[in-house]
């Protein structure tokens, strides 16, 4: 029987397959034995959620939580896993993932096995893949929602996990889902986003694409006005194929989808997207579980939901705020106890690094609130009382962090306890320009940078003002740069100035625009009188600032061409099957030819023959006949013969099997054999 590397297009895909574990074990063995160098292994392991820390020999492991849905059993498993394999606490990220730290590389396969057997996945949580699909904070609970965005996110994650097309993309793709036009899922800052809506009485989604933050932030553009839910996997596929075809594979720092919008312009980008979407119509997708839609209700919902919120079904959701999304194993277990005591099936992790306890009966609300507060998980009475601070890890663990954003953010949280003006405004902190802490979309954002004081590098923060990620979104205004050690005082001066001087209903952005740079600078003038000692030492450190890091980040790991060609060959084989099912004969034959060509390039590269994407199949096949091992040329001749027969007979079964056999022959020769482990 012919082996096909890719999962079947006819089967629903689970989050966890133990075959993923076997694949990771083989890759780890090759790295530890020296068969793979660190660069090859980095591109491999990041697809399994294993990401290098700045500390040598240990890994951050990112656990993928689609839509932020955390079943109670997972809470206990995470607590046990963290004790067994990690150091420190767990961390809820701004992508609703759960991160763990200081996992020794040698134990990483053992750690993944623990997670996978508990039903948790790390697959494609990192790397140049489709990252975790996120959803609204109150998804499943919000009275205004048309659909549970968390469930949509979960279905999308399952419909594309492990697909060969998305394993070796030019760069990562981040996807979000909003349950209504309020857009709490923050569509504007994502590569691809869906906003639930209705047209002519039919439920569906608006589709936006090409947004992102980082060094060159830009908002997403609408690419499709309306699609039904059954079309969502096809929209995702159109995104992936557009990305694979046009995005930059040389400069990975300019390869996010937003750079295609910049390259082509919005109008051409939308046109290309729609053309790709139309091209894919009629092709089978993985099974889609229908969604449950509801009529939205009128309700006041804060942009950052807090406290106790009445759900659409009369029960309540309680939003708890663990400082900076950090939770110990003991807190995780206590949360599981809380949920079980009130027969709550799952909690929700949010993009604001908070936790939602949904489906709470009215009689149990007081107990849930009390238990959360006893765990040092704040529950605000109202948004105006909330301390809303989000941060990435920064230099505590990140290879490319410049400043200690965690420790700075902790100081901000502590300062907020004695400053009334700190309540009800959002603060977002990133340790570098990449905006993992979403500094572009906070009321007050801070991103770490290095700047010299007296000729020596010192930690600083660029301040951003008036950002917003909802309903179209706004990128924060670039404001002053201050030494990191003065950052807390700078924030206090800005907040108090806003609280004192804002006009009725005036947002932070409107206030900052009214003051302008001179007015903001005047607000910060008291910083000049502060003690200048210690400005070369970052928050939480006792050594002088070392400057910008020299380690490479792993998000934009260099392209490894052989895994890419293998993935593309498998994708073309799947396309051959799908096109045949759709009766698109000529396109199917072309997909088969593309599969042969991409797989053949793997052999040619090993023979020392350089190839490019522009080389036509006929030229590649000629080189293979001249240079490839006999087993490859024999399999290629069989494929060519069956293609000729298919053209004359109108039947492609034999050709399809010959293409698959060729891919298997190439795989057996091109893939290094797994390293035998000692018993």
ZASE-777545 format. One record per residue (C-alpha): chain; residue number from 0; x negated, y negated, z; residue in three letters. Coordinates in steps of 0.5 Angstrom, whole numbers. Layout:
N
 mol seq     x     y     z type
   A NUM     X     Y     Z  ALA
...
REM end
This chain:
679
 mol seq     x     y     z type
   A   0     0     0     0  UNK
   A   1    -3    -7    -2  UNK
   A   2    -5   -11     4  UNK
   A   3    -2   -18     4  UNK
   A   4    -5   -23     9  UNK
   A   5     1   -28    10  UNK
   A   6     7   -26    14  UNK
   A   7    13   -24    10  UNK
   A   8    18   -30     7  UNK
   A   9    24   -26     9  UNK
   A  10    23   -25    16  UNK
   A  11    24   -30    22  UNK
   A  12    17   -32    25  UNK
   A  13    16   -31    32  UNK
   A  14    11   -36    36  UNK
   A  15     7   -30    38  UNK
   A  16     4   -25    34  UNK
   A  17    -2   -21    38  UNK
   A  18    -5   -20    31  UNK
   A  19    -7   -27    32  UNK
   A  20   -11   -25    38  UNK
   A  21   -14   -20    34  UNK
   A  22   -16   -25    29  UNK
   A  23   -19   -29    34  UNK
   A  24   -23   -24    38  UNK
   A  25   -26   -22    31  UNK
   A  26   -28   -29    30  UNK
   A  27   -31   -30    37  UNK
   A  28   -35   -24    36  UNK
   A  29   -38   -26    30  UNK
   A  30   -40   -33    33  UNK
   A  31   -43   -30    40  UNK
   A  32   -47   -25    35  UNK
   A  33   -50   -31    31  UNK
   A  34   -46   -28    25  UNK
   A  35   -42   -35    24  UNK
   A  36   -46   -42    26  UNK
   A  37   -42   -47    30  UNK
   A  38   -39   -51    25  UNK
   A  39   -36   -45    21  UNK
   A  40   -33   -43    28  UNK
   A  41   -31   -49    30  UNK
   A  42   -26   -50    24  UNK
   A  43   -24   -43    26  UNK
   A  44   -22   -43    33  UNK
   A  45   -19   -50    33  UNK
   A  46   -13   -47    29  UNK
   A  47   -12   -43    35  UNK
   A  48   -12   -48    40  UNK
   A  49   -19   -48    43  UNK
   A  50   -23   -54    43  UNK
   A  51   -30   -56    45  UNK
   A  52   -30   -61    51  UNK
   A  53   -36   -65    52  UNK
   A  54   -39   -61    57  UNK
   A  55   -43   -55    54  UNK
   A  56   -40   -48    54  UNK
   A  57   -33   -49    56  UNK
   A  58   -27   -51    52  UNK
   A  59   -20   -54    53  UNK
   A  60   -15   -50    51  UNK
   A  61    -8   -53    48  UNK
   A  62    -2   -49    49  UNK
   A  63     4   -51    44  UNK
   A  64    10   -52    47  UNK
   A  65    15   -54    41  UNK
   A  66    20   -59    42  UNK
   A  67    17   -59    49  UNK
   A  68    22   -54    51  UNK
   A  69    19   -50    58  UNK
   A  70    23   -44    60  UNK
   A  71    22   -42    67  UNK
   A  72    18   -36    66  UNK
   A  73    13   -40    62  UNK
   A  74    12   -45    68  UNK
   A  75    10   -39    73  UNK
   A  76     5   -36    67  UNK
   A  77     2   -43    66  UNK
   A  78     1   -43    74  UNK
   A  79    -3   -36    74  UNK
   A  80    -7   -37    67  UNK
   A  81    -9   -44    70  UNK
   A  82   -12   -41    76  UNK
   A  83   -15   -35    73  UNK
   A  84   -19   -38    67  UNK
   A  85   -19   -46    68  UNK
   A  86   -22   -51    73  UNK
   A  87   -17   -57    75  UNK
   A  88   -10   -58    73  UNK
   A  89    -6   -58    67  UNK
   A  90    -4   -64    63  UNK
   A  91     2   -65    59  UNK
   A  92     0   -69    53  UNK
   A  93     3   -74    48  UNK
   A  94     5   -69    44  UNK
   A  95     9   -65    49  UNK
   A  96     3   -60    49  UNK
   A  97     0   -57    55  UNK
   A  98    -7   -57    56  UNK
   A  99   -12   -54    60  UNK
   A 100   -19   -55    61  UNK
   A 101   -26   -52    63  UNK
   A 102   -25   -45    60  UNK
   A 103   -31   -41    59  UNK
   A 104   -32   -40    51  UNK
   A 105   -34   -32    53  UNK
   A 106   -27   -32    56  UNK
   A 107   -23   -35    51  UNK
   A 108   -20   -29    48  UNK
   A 109   -18   -26    55  UNK
   A 110   -15   -33    56  UNK
   A 111   -11   -33    50  UNK
   A 112    -9   -26    51  UNK
   A 113    -6   -28    58  UNK
   A 114    -2   -33    54  UNK
   A 115     0   -29    48  UNK
   A 116     3   -23    53  UNK
   A 117     7   -28    57  UNK
   A 118    10   -31    50  UNK
   A 119     6   -38    50  UNK
   A 120     2   -39    43  UNK
   A 121    -4   -44    42  UNK
   A 122    -3   -42    34  UNK
   A 123    -5   -49    30  UNK
   A 124    -4   -53    37  UNK
   A 125   -11   -56    34  UNK
   A 126   -15   -56    27  UNK
   A 127   -13   -59    21  UNK
   A 128    -6   -56    21  UNK
   A 129     1   -57    23  UNK
   A 130     1   -59    30  UNK
   A 131     6   -59    35  UNK
   A 132    13   -61    33  UNK
   A 133    16   -66    38  UNK
   A 134    23   -69    40  UNK
   A 135    26   -74    44  UNK
   A 136    25   -74    51  UNK
   A 137    33   -73    53  UNK
   A 138    33   -68    47  UNK
   A 139    39   -63    49  UNK
   A 140    42   -67    54  UNK
   A 141    43   -74    51  UNK
   A 142    50   -76    50  UNK
   A 143    48   -80    44  UNK
   A 144    45   -75    40  UNK
   A 145    48   -71    34  UNK
   A 146    44   -65    35  UNK
   A 147    39   -62    40  UNK
   A 148    32   -65    37  UNK
   A 149    28   -60    41  UNK
   A 150    32   -54    38  UNK
   A 151    30   -57    31  UNK
   A 152    23   -58    33  UNK
   A 153    23   -51    35  UNK
   A 154    26   -48    29  UNK
   A 155    21   -52    24  UNK
   A 156    15   -50    28  UNK
   A 157    17   -42    27  UNK
   A 158    19   -44    20  UNK
   A 159    12   -46    18  UNK
   A 160     7   -43    23  UNK
   A 161     2   -38    20  UNK
   A 162     3   -40    13  UNK
   A 163    -3   -40     9  UNK
   A 164    -1   -47     6  UNK
   A 165    -2   -50    12  UNK
   A 166    -8   -47    15  UNK
   A 167   -14   -51    12  UNK
   A 168   -11   -58    10  UNK
   A 169   -15   -64     9  UNK
   A 170   -13   -67    16  UNK
   A 171    -7   -65    21  UNK
   A 172     0   -67    20  UNK
   A 173     4   -69    26  UNK
   A 174    12   -68    26  UNK
   A 175    17   -71    30  UNK
   A 176    25   -70    31  UNK
   A 177    30   -75    33  UNK
   A 178    37   -73    35  UNK
   A 179    40   -80    33  UNK
   A 180    39   -87    30  UNK
   A 181    36   -89    37  UNK
   A 182    30   -85    34  UNK
   A 183    27   -84    41  UNK
   A 184    22   -79    37  UNK
   A 185    18   -84    35  UNK
   A 186    19   -83    27  UNK
   A 187    15   -89    25  UNK
   A 188     8   -87    28  UNK
   A 189     8   -80    25  UNK
   A 190     6   -76    18  UNK
   A 191    13   -73    18  UNK
   A 192    19   -75    22  UNK
   A 193    27   -73    22  UNK
   A 194    32   -77    24  UNK
   A 195    39   -74    25  UNK
   A 196    45   -78    22  UNK
   A 197    51   -77    18  UNK
   A 198    53   -78    11  UNK
   A 199    60   -77     8  UNK
   A 200    62   -73    14  UNK
   A 201    56   -68    13  UNK
   A 202    51   -68    19  UNK
   A 203    44   -68    16  UNK
   A 204    37   -72    17  UNK
   A 205    34   -78    14  UNK
   A 206    26   -77    12  UNK
   A 207    20   -81    14  UNK
   A 208    13   -80    12  UNK
   A 209     6   -83    12  UNK
   A 210     6   -86    19  UNK
   A 211     0   -86    24  UNK
   A 212    -4   -89    29  UNK
   A 213   -12   -89    30  UNK
   A 214   -16   -94    27  UNK
   A 215   -12   -96    21  UNK
   A 216    -5   -96    24  UNK
   A 217     1   -96    19  UNK
   A 218     9   -95    20  UNK
   A 219    12   -89    16  UNK
   A 220    16   -90    10  UNK
   A 221    23   -87     8  UNK
   A 222    22   -82     3  UNK
   A 223    29   -78     3  UNK
   A 224    35   -82     5  UNK
   A 225    39   -76     7  UNK
   A 226    38   -68     7  UNK
   A 227    42   -62    10  UNK
   A 228    39   -58    15  UNK
   A 229    38   -52    11  UNK
   A 230    33   -57     7  UNK
   A 231    28   -58    12  UNK
   A 232    23   -53    11  UNK
   A 233    23   -55     4  UNK
   A 234    22   -62     6  UNK
   A 235    16   -60    10  UNK
   A 236    13   -56     4  UNK
   A 237    14   -62     0  UNK
   A 238     9   -65     5  UNK
   A 239     4   -60     5  UNK
   A 240     4   -59    -2  UNK
   A 241     3   -67    -3  UNK
   A 242    -2   -67     2  UNK
   A 243    -6   -61    -1  UNK
   A 244    -6   -64    -8  UNK
   A 245    -8   -71    -7  UNK
   A 246   -11   -72     0  UNK
   A 247   -19   -73     1  UNK
   A 248   -23   -67     3  UNK
   A 249   -29   -71     3  UNK
   A 250   -28   -76     8  UNK
   A 251   -24   -73    13  UNK
   A 252   -23   -79    17  UNK
   A 253   -19   -82    11  UNK
   A 254   -15   -76    10  UNK
   A 255    -9   -77    14  UNK
   A 256    -2   -78    10  UNK
   A 257    -2   -85    11  UNK
   A 258    -8   -86     7  UNK
   A 259    -4   -83     1  UNK
   A 260     1   -89     2  UNK
   A 261    -5   -94     2  UNK
   A 262    -8   -91    -4  UNK
   A 263    -1   -90    -8  UNK
   A 264     3   -96    -5  UNK
   A 265    10   -94    -2  UNK
   A 266    14   -94    -8  UNK
   A 267     9   -89   -12  UNK
   A 268     8   -85    -5  UNK
   A 269    16   -84    -5  UNK
   A 270    16   -82   -12  UNK
   A 271    11   -77   -11  UNK
   A 272    14   -74    -5  UNK
   A 273    21   -74    -8  UNK
   A 274    18   -70   -15  UNK
   A 275    15   -65   -10  UNK
   A 276    21   -64    -6  UNK
   A 277    25   -63   -13  UNK
   A 278    20   -58   -16  UNK
   A 279    21   -54   -10  UNK
   A 280    29   -53   -10  UNK
   A 281    31   -46   -10  UNK
   A 282    25   -43    -8  UNK
   A 283    27   -38    -2  UNK
   A 284    24   -40     5  UNK
   A 285    24   -37    12  UNK
   A 286    30   -36    15  UNK
   A 287    34   -42    18  UNK
   A 288    38   -41    24  UNK
   A 289    44   -46    24  UNK
   A 290    44   -52    29  UNK
   A 291    50   -54    33  UNK
   A 292    52   -61    32  UNK
   A 293    56   -65    36  UNK
   A 294    60   -72    36  UNK
   A 295    55   -78    39  UNK
   A 296    58   -81    45  UNK
   A 297    57   -89    47  UNK
   A 298    52   -89    53  UNK
   A 299    46   -94    55  UNK
   A 300    39   -90    54  UNK
   A 301    33   -93    56  UNK
   A 302    27   -93    51  UNK
   A 303    23   -89    56  UNK
   A 304    29   -85    60  UNK
   A 305    28   -85    67  UNK
   A 306    32   -83    73  UNK
   A 307    38   -79    73  UNK
   A 308    42   -79    67  UNK
   A 309    49   -76    65  UNK
   A 310    49   -71    60  UNK
   A 311    54   -70    54  UNK
   A 312    57   -64    58  UNK
   A 313    58   -68    64  UNK
   A 314    52   -65    68  UNK
   A 315    46   -69    69  UNK
   A 316    38   -69    67  UNK
   A 317    33   -71    72  UNK
   A 318    27   -75    69  UNK
   A 319    21   -74    74  UNK
   A 320    14   -77    73  UNK
   A 321     8   -74    75  UNK
   A 322     2   -79    75  UNK
   A 323    -1   -79    68  UNK
   A 324     3   -72    66  UNK
   A 325    -2   -68    71  UNK
   A 326     0   -62    75  UNK
   A 327    -3   -57    79  UNK
   A 328    -1   -49    79  UNK
   A 329     2   -50    85  UNK
   A 330     7   -56    83  UNK
   A 331     8   -51    77  UNK
   A 332    11   -46    81  UNK
   A 333    15   -50    85  UNK
   A 334    18   -53    79  UNK
   A 335    20   -46    77  UNK
   A 336    23   -45    84  UNK
   A 337    27   -51    83  UNK
   A 338    30   -49    77  UNK
   A 339    31   -42    79  UNK
   A 340    35   -45    85  UNK
   A 341    40   -48    81  UNK
   A 342    40   -43    75  UNK
   A 343    36   -48    70  UNK
   A 344    33   -44    64  UNK
   A 345    28   -49    62  UNK
   A 346    25   -56    63  UNK
   A 347    23   -61    58  UNK
   A 348    16   -64    57  UNK
   A 349    16   -71    54  UNK
   A 350    12   -75    50  UNK
   A 351    11   -80    56  UNK
   A 352     8   -75    60  UNK
   A 353    14   -74    64  UNK
   A 354    18   -68    66  UNK
   A 355    26   -67    65  UNK
   A 356    30   -62    69  UNK
   A 357    36   -61    65  UNK
   A 358    43   -58    66  UNK
   A 359    43   -60    73  UNK
   A 360    50   -60    77  UNK
   A 361    53   -66    80  UNK
   A 362    53   -63    87  UNK
   A 363    45   -61    86  UNK
   A 364    43   -68    83  UNK
   A 365    40   -70    90  UNK
   A 366    37   -64    92  UNK
   A 367    33   -64    85  UNK
   A 368    31   -71    86  UNK
   A 369    29   -70    93  UNK
   A 370    25   -63    91  UNK
   A 371    21   -67    85  UNK
   A 372    19   -73    90  UNK
   A 373    16   -68    95  UNK
   A 374    12   -65    89  UNK
   A 375     9   -72    88  UNK
   A 376    13   -73    82  UNK
   A 377    17   -80    82  UNK
   A 378    24   -81    80  UNK
   A 379    26   -88    79  UNK
   A 380    32   -91    81  UNK
   A 381    33   -95    74  UNK
   A 382    28   -97    69  UNK
   A 383    26  -103    72  UNK
   A 384    23   -99    78  UNK
   A 385    19   -95    73  UNK
   A 386    12   -94    73  UNK
   A 387    10   -92    66  UNK
   A 388     3   -91    65  UNK
   A 389     1   -86    60  UNK
   A 390    -7   -84    58  UNK
   A 391   -11   -79    54  UNK
   A 392   -17   -75    58  UNK
   A 393   -22   -80    55  UNK
   A 394   -29   -78    58  UNK
   A 395   -27   -74    63  UNK
   A 396   -27   -68    58  UNK
   A 397   -27   -71    51  UNK
   A 398   -33   -70    46  UNK
   A 399   -31   -77    43  UNK
   A 400   -28   -81    49  UNK
   A 401   -32   -88    50  UNK
   A 402   -29   -90    56  UNK
   A 403   -26   -86    62  UNK
   A 404   -19   -87    61  UNK
   A 405   -16   -82    66  UNK
   A 406   -20   -86    72  UNK
   A 407   -18   -93    69  UNK
   A 408   -10   -91    68  UNK
   A 409   -11   -88    75  UNK
   A 410   -13   -95    78  UNK
   A 411    -7   -98    74  UNK
   A 412    -2   -93    77  UNK
   A 413    -5   -95    84  UNK
   A 414    -5  -102    83  UNK
   A 415     2  -102    81  UNK
   A 416     5  -100    88  UNK
   A 417     3  -107    90  UNK
   A 418     5  -111    84  UNK
   A 419    13  -112    83  UNK
   A 420    11  -114    76  UNK
   A 421     8  -107    74  UNK
   A 422    15  -104    74  UNK
   A 423    19  -103    68  UNK
   A 424    14  -104    63  UNK
   A 425    10   -99    59  UNK
   A 426     2   -98    59  UNK
   A 427    -1   -94    54  UNK
   A 428    -9   -92    55  UNK
   A 429   -14   -89    50  UNK
   A 430   -21   -87    51  UNK
   A 431   -23   -89    44  UNK
   A 432   -19   -92    38  UNK
   A 433   -16   -86    36  UNK
   A 434   -10   -87    40  UNK
   A 435    -9   -81    43  UNK
   A 436    -6   -85    49  UNK
   A 437    -1   -89    44  UNK
   A 438    -4   -95    46  UNK
   A 439    -1   -98    40  UNK
   A 440     6   -97    42  UNK
   A 441     6   -99    49  UNK
   A 442     8  -106    52  UNK
   A 443     1  -107    54  UNK
   A 444    -4  -102    51  UNK
   A 445   -12  -101    52  UNK
   A 446   -17   -97    48  UNK
   A 447   -24   -96    50  UNK
   A 448   -30   -99    46  UNK
   A 449   -37  -100    48  UNK
   A 450   -40  -107    48  UNK
   A 451   -46  -110    50  UNK
   A 452   -47  -115    56  UNK
   A 453   -54  -118    57  UNK
   A 454   -57  -113    52  UNK
   A 455   -54  -107    55  UNK
   A 456   -48  -103    53  UNK
   A 457   -42  -103    57  UNK
   A 458   -35  -100    57  UNK
   A 459   -30  -105    55  UNK
   A 460   -22  -105    53  UNK
   A 461   -19  -108    47  UNK
   A 462   -12  -110    49  UNK
   A 463    -6  -109    45  UNK
   A 464     1  -113    47  UNK
   A 465     8  -111    45  UNK
   A 466     8  -105    41  UNK
   A 467    14  -100    40  UNK
   A 468    15   -93    37  UNK
   A 469    23   -93    37  UNK
   A 470    28   -95    31  UNK
   A 471    23   -97    26  UNK
   A 472    17   -98    31  UNK
   A 473    12  -104    31  UNK
   A 474     4  -104    32  UNK
   A 475     2  -108    38  UNK
   A 476    -2  -114    37  UNK
   A 477    -9  -114    38  UNK
   A 478   -11  -118    44  UNK
   A 479   -17  -120    48  UNK
   A 480   -23  -115    50  UNK
   A 481   -25  -115    57  UNK
   A 482   -30  -111    61  UNK
   A 483   -27  -104    63  UNK
   A 484   -28  -106    70  UNK
   A 485   -24  -112    70  UNK
   A 486   -18  -108    66  UNK
   A 487   -14  -107    72  UNK
   A 488   -14  -115    74  UNK
   A 489   -13  -117    66  UNK
   A 490    -7  -112    66  UNK
   A 491    -4  -116    73  UNK
   A 492    -5  -123    70  UNK
   A 493    -2  -121    64  UNK
   A 494     4  -117    67  UNK
   A 495     5  -123    72  UNK
   A 496     5  -128    67  UNK
   A 497    10  -124    63  UNK
   A 498    14  -124    69  UNK
   A 499    14  -131    71  UNK
   A 500    14  -134    64  UNK
   A 501    18  -130    59  UNK
   A 502    25  -133    57  UNK
   A 503    31  -129    57  UNK
   A 504    31  -123    54  UNK
   A 505    24  -124    51  UNK
   A 506    20  -118    50  UNK
   A 507    13  -117    51  UNK
   A 508    11  -118    44  UNK
   A 509    16  -124    43  UNK
   A 510    12  -127    49  UNK
   A 511     5  -126    47  UNK
   A 512     7  -129    40  UNK
   A 513     9  -135    43  UNK
   A 514     3  -136    47  UNK
   A 515    -2  -134    42  UNK
   A 516    -9  -132    43  UNK
   A 517   -10  -139    46  UNK
   A 518    -5  -138    51  UNK
   A 519    -7  -131    53  UNK
   A 520   -14  -133    54  UNK
   A 521   -12  -138    59  UNK
   A 522    -8  -133    63  UNK
   A 523   -14  -129    63  UNK
   A 524   -19  -135    65  UNK
   A 525   -19  -132    72  UNK
   A 526   -23  -126    70  UNK
   A 527   -29  -131    69  UNK
   A 528   -30  -132    76  UNK
   A 529   -30  -125    78  UNK
   A 530   -36  -121    81  UNK
   A 531   -40  -119    75  UNK
   A 532   -44  -113    78  UNK
   A 533   -42  -106    76  UNK
   A 534   -40  -108    69  UNK
   A 535   -44  -103    66  UNK
   A 536   -41   -97    70  UNK
   A 537   -34   -94    68  UNK
   A 538   -29   -92    73  UNK
   A 539   -30   -86    77  UNK
   A 540   -37   -86    75  UNK
   A 541   -44   -87    79  UNK
   A 542   -48   -88    73  UNK
   A 543   -50   -93    68  UNK
   A 544   -45   -93    62  UNK
   A 545   -49   -89    56  UNK
   A 546   -45   -92    51  UNK
   A 547   -41   -89    45  UNK
   A 548   -42   -82    45  UNK
   A 549   -46   -78    40  UNK
   A 550   -42   -72    40  UNK
   A 551   -38   -70    34  UNK
   A 552   -30   -70    34  UNK
   A 553   -27   -63    32  UNK
   A 554   -21   -66    30  UNK
   A 555   -24   -68    23  UNK
   A 556   -29   -62    23  UNK
   A 557   -32   -61    16  UNK
   A 558   -29   -57    11  UNK
   A 559   -31   -50    10  UNK
   A 560   -29   -48     3  UNK
   A 561   -29   -40     4  UNK
   A 562   -23   -40     9  UNK
   A 563   -19   -45     5  UNK
   A 564   -20   -41    -2  UNK
   A 565   -17   -35     2  UNK
   A 566   -11   -39     4  UNK
   A 567   -10   -42    -2  UNK
   A 568   -10   -35    -6  UNK
   A 569    -5   -32    -1  UNK
   A 570    -1   -38    -2  UNK
   A 571    -1   -37    -9  UNK
   A 572     1   -30    -8  UNK
   A 573     7   -32    -4  UNK
   A 574     9   -37    -9  UNK
   A 575     9   -32   -15  UNK
   A 576    14   -28   -11  UNK
   A 577    18   -34    -9  UNK
   A 578    18   -36   -17  UNK
   A 579    20   -29   -19  UNK
   A 580    26   -29   -14  UNK
   A 581    28   -35   -17  UNK
   A 582    27   -33   -24  UNK
   A 583    22   -38   -26  UNK
   A 584    18   -33   -30  UNK
   A 585    13   -38   -33  UNK
   A 586    11   -41   -27  UNK
   A 587    11   -35   -23  UNK
   A 588     5   -32   -28  UNK
   A 589     2   -39   -27  UNK
   A 590     2   -38   -19  UNK
   A 591    -1   -31   -20  UNK
   A 592    -7   -34   -25  UNK
   A 593    -8   -39   -19  UNK
   A 594    -8   -34   -14  UNK
   A 595   -14   -30   -18  UNK
   A 596   -18   -36   -19  UNK
   A 597   -18   -38   -12  UNK
   A 598   -20   -32   -10  UNK
   A 599   -25   -31   -15  UNK
   A 600   -28   -37   -13  UNK
   A 601   -30   -34    -6  UNK
   A 602   -34   -29   -10  UNK
   A 603   -37   -34   -15  UNK
   A 604   -39   -38    -9  UNK
   A 605   -43   -32    -6  UNK
   A 606   -46   -31   -12  UNK
   A 607   -49   -38   -12  UNK
   A 608   -44   -40   -18  UNK
   A 609   -42   -47   -16  UNK
   A 610   -34   -48   -18  UNK
   A 611   -30   -54   -17  UNK
   A 612   -22   -55   -17  UNK
   A 613   -23   -58   -24  UNK
   A 614   -25   -51   -27  UNK
   A 615   -20   -48   -31  UNK
   A 616   -18   -41   -30  UNK
   A 617   -21   -38   -36  UNK
   A 618   -28   -41   -35  UNK
   A 619   -28   -38   -28  UNK
   A 620   -26   -31   -30  UNK
   A 621   -31   -31   -35  UNK
   A 622   -36   -32   -30  UNK
   A 623   -33   -27   -26  UNK
   A 624   -34   -22   -32  UNK
   A 625   -41   -24   -32  UNK
   A 626   -43   -24   -25  UNK
   A 627   -38   -21   -20  UNK
   A 628   -39   -14   -17  UNK
   A 629   -36    -8   -21  UNK
   A 630   -30    -7   -16  UNK
   A 631   -28   -15   -17  UNK
   A 632   -29   -14   -25  UNK
   A 633   -25    -8   -25  UNK
   A 634   -19   -11   -21  UNK
   A 635   -19   -17   -25  UNK
   A 636   -19   -13   -32  UNK
   A 637   -13   -10   -29  UNK
   A 638    -9   -16   -27  UNK
   A 639   -11   -19   -34  UNK
   A 640    -8   -13   -37  UNK
   A 641    -2   -13   -33  UNK
   A 642    -1   -20   -35  UNK
   A 643    -1   -19   -42  UNK
   A 644     4   -13   -41  UNK
   A 645     8   -17   -37  UNK
   A 646     9   -23   -43  UNK
   A 647    11   -17   -48  UNK
   A 648    16   -13   -43  UNK
   A 649    19   -19   -39  UNK
   A 650    17   -15   -33  UNK
   A 651    12   -17   -27  UNK
   A 652    12   -12   -22  UNK
   A 653     6    -9   -24  UNK
   A 654     2   -16   -25  UNK
   A 655     4   -18   -18  UNK
   A 656     1   -12   -15  UNK
   A 657    -5   -12   -19  UNK
   A 658    -6   -20   -17  UNK
   A 659    -5   -17   -10  UNK
   A 660   -10   -12   -11  UNK
   A 661   -15   -17   -13  UNK
   A 662   -14   -21    -7  UNK
   A 663   -15   -15    -3  UNK
   A 664   -22   -13    -7  UNK
   A 665   -24   -20    -6  UNK
   A 666   -22   -20     1  UNK
   A 667   -26   -14     3  UNK
   A 668   -32   -16     0  UNK
   A 669   -32   -23     2  UNK
   A 670   -30   -23     9  UNK
   A 671   -36   -20    14  UNK
   A 672   -34   -14    17  UNK
   A 673   -32   -15    25  UNK
   A 674   -37   -14    30  UNK
   A 675   -37    -8    33  UNK
   A 676   -37    -9    41  UNK
   A 677   -40    -4    46  UNK
   A 678   -35     0    50  UNK
REM end
